[in-house]
Amino acid sequence: MTTIIDAVKKLDETIARQKSIANKLVEEHKQLQEALAMVCSNADEDCPLEHRTEHFRSAITDGYDLLKKVGYFKNKKRVHKWDI
């Protein structure tokens, strides 16, 4: 009986660790989204289209596409000029 109880305790500890890791990853993902959004927004504001290289334009487009893909713009608290 003790081995089952020990196994359940170990399983509970493992689940708690995994939840902690998952929560940390979710928070870091949110921070990365916010940072990417800031970079894209600042690039749009600071660098006119005519001064951008093709690589820079495609990188900004890729950034916006990724933010759309992960649902960044669905959060109504985040209102940026590209949402309008």
Steps between C-alpha positions, in 0.01 A plus 500: 500500500786735578641464149170610345483801730862587421433462128198730522703759692776487239242533225344802674845660534572437132167649396565808717845547342361459150224754568759744630713454188196537273388819678848647466506419128159658448615818674820512296298447181282798591810710564647398165175593324502841665865559411443398136196727480705790635781439250257481207311807613814705555641391166178615331514834676874566468593371157310619191416233244726652237803457731439133579684217335304205366637284784389753761152530346455124489625462859246755624225329300605163642488648851147630450391170344636306795324730747173446312557124493544475878194716563681805632255744341191324638567645845292818502723658766776524240417779261771597259486709187507187282178375666299786355 
